[in-house]
Amino acid sequence: MYKRGSILIYAVFLLLVFSFIGVSLVNMLSGENISSVEELNSSKAFFLAESGIEIAMVKNLSDGNYNYNLDKGKIILSVRKITDDNESYPPSSIIYISSLGEYGGAKRKLETKYRTYY
């Protein structure tokens, strides 16, 4: 029914098909690994930026630029007073904070305004 060489051709064909599937899976999984690392670094940079805003608010930082270096991350803060409202009761100021978080090549920036009373 089959000639002796035809089974060898089928075996080589199946070997090539399975090899192609294996190589495709390896490439796809390595690409997902890279994207998950980038997403993790982006999340860490976001949380660093969020921490920078909290640092500026808790320490009640005055106008200026501030840098904080962590393990592999960095926080760059810019704080400035926008307005003073001495006529309101109690007197208040509006503060603008820009916080940049950097981690593993990823950068995330958050900006906020808040009112502080004195």
Secondary structure, 3 states (H helix, E strand, C coil): CCCHHHHHHHHHHHHHHHHHHHHHHHHHHHHHHHHHHHHHHHHHHHHHHHHHHHHHHHCCCCCEEEEEECCCEEEEEEEEEEEEECCCCCCEEEEEEEEEEEECCEEEEEEEEEEEEC
